[in-house]
Amino acid sequence: MPHLTPFRGQRYDLARVGALSDVVAPPYDVIDAQLQQQLYDRHPENVVRLILNKDQPGDNDGENRYTRAARLLRTWTRDGVLFTEGDPAIYVYHQQFTEQGREFTRRGFMCRCRLTRFGEGNVYPHEETHGGAKADRLKLWRACRANLSQIFGLYPDPDNAAQTLLDTAIIGQTALEATDHLGVLNRLWPVTDPDVQNELAALMTDLPLYIADGHHRYETACNYRDEVAAEWRAEHGTDLPADHPAQSVLMMCVSMSDPGMIVLPTHRLFRGLPAMSAAQLQAKLGDCFSYEPAGTGPGGAPGVWEQVEMEDDQGTLALYTAADQAWTLCRITDAGRKRMAEASTDHTPAWQRLGVSLLHRLIIDTLLQAADAPAPKYVRAIDEVVHGLTHGDDTGRDLTGQQATGGHFNLAAIVMPATVEDIRILSNAGERMPAKSTYFYPKVLSGLVINPLE
């Protein structure tokens, strides 16, 4: 396991702000314009003003959303809105939520994680990243000099020994509680006992860590660390000290065996492709798939997803063709597997079998010859698929944090998510899945703990 350490986090003083629920926010990349305004209106000191400050007319290099966020962070710290933990802590973090009528509790803990570049240590990525998101976060970190949100990491622990240790340590302690905009109950307990922290470190020794959510922010943390190291070297003539806060990043760690650890799908809405009927689509895909009509109209999406989910097969996906408003179930054939292997010789068979890999490499890039098409809109909920196909690209930010560009979608894809085991296998092999192959729900909240980088 990478070097994990407790730290003196910054937290909201509830005597100053009132309810913790009013000042927390989901990660920046799932906040659309409507939710951003709701969070702004909820409380004048909501953390959204730090993680996703609004653009203003007349913004320039000296005054912009990044500099405003940094100014607010300094002001809130000076005025006591935020306070610094008295002793270094590990922060136990539980999230209680409902998914498809079932109750879950996902348990983890937050700490500092020593940074190593992907490929140079035992921190592993599982998805590709986008350059624009990394540039945006680097500007924010340069201004604020703090981690305002956690990276979400997974580690193998079949017996959940590490989490059991921490959950035993918090028995009888009162949790800090916040309910987010989706109704997820978030509970936090600082653990400052050095003996517990040392025992946790011993349990985590030599375990790998797989990035589940926050690839952009992890790579940004490495870039920021390198900038700080260069500044330090220029000023002091020595390497950046190993214990400097910029050497680490705020990490939420969850056991891959935790009962609350679930992975949800991310579906795709494609823009910039020519309109096709189901028959035309099938002609292009040829004998790579078998085909079954699965419904009509955008409103058919829930039933189609139910069929795909019931089959629980990475080789089954559903495609919607806007020209005839038809849903088609597509099942990979032996010919399709052979064509996929030929089109992805740079990847392992484990990568080639994933539904998202089949969608992007085989269907979009190879058979439809649309590798240069605009990036799809990524959505989680089936009702977002319905809305997007009905109303077009008017739903604000998508899961990459990009604003909608307008227009209609001529193709949609419903796919199975990769599993936690898929993440482990591909990460260990040094491979990355296509972007947004997984959706880890619920999202970890920003505003529970801030990690200062100075």
Sequence and secondary structure as in RCSB ss.txt:
>XXXX:A:sequence
MPHLTPFRGQRYDLARVGALSDVVAPPYDVIDAQLQQQLYDRHPENVVRLILNKDQPGDNDGENRYTRAARLLRT
WTRDGVLFTEGDPAIYVYHQQFTEQGREFTRRGFMCRCRLTRFGEGNVYPHEETHGGAKADRLKLWRACRANLSQ
IFGLYPDPDNAAQTLLDTAIIGQTALEATDHLGVLNRLWPVTDPDVQNELAALMTDLPLYIADGHHRYETACNYR
DEVAAEWRAEHGTDLPADHPAQSVLMMCVSMSDPGMIVLPTHRLFRGLPAMSAAQLQAKLGDCFSYEPAGTGPGG
APGVWEQVEMEDDQGTLALYTAADQAWTLCRITDAGRKRMAEASTDHTPAWQRLGVSLLHRLIIDTLLQAADAPA
PKYVRAIDEVVHGLTHGDDTGRDLTGQQATGGHFNLAAIVMPATVEDIRILSNAGERMPAKSTYFYPKVLSGLVI
NPLE
>XXXX:A:secstr
   EE B  EEE HHHH  GGGT B  GGG  HHHHHHHHHH TT THHHHS    TT  SSSSHHHHHHHHHHH
HHHTTSEEE SS BEEEEEEEEEETTEEEEEEEEEEEEE   TTSSSEE  B   HHHHHHHHHHHHHH EE S 
EEEEE  TT HHHHHHHHHTTT   EEEE TT  EEEEEEE  HHHHHHHHHHHTT  EEEEE HHHHHHHHHHH
HHHHHHHHHHHSS   TT GGGEEEEEEEETT TT  EE  EEEE SS    HHHHHHHHGGGEEEEEEEESGGG
HHHHHHHHHHHT TTEEEEEETTTTEEEEEEE HHHHHHHHHHTTTS HHHHTSHHHIIIIIIIIIIS  TTS  
 EEE SHHHHHHHHHH S S   TTS     S  SEEEE     HHHHHHHHHTT  B TT  EESS   BSS B
EE  
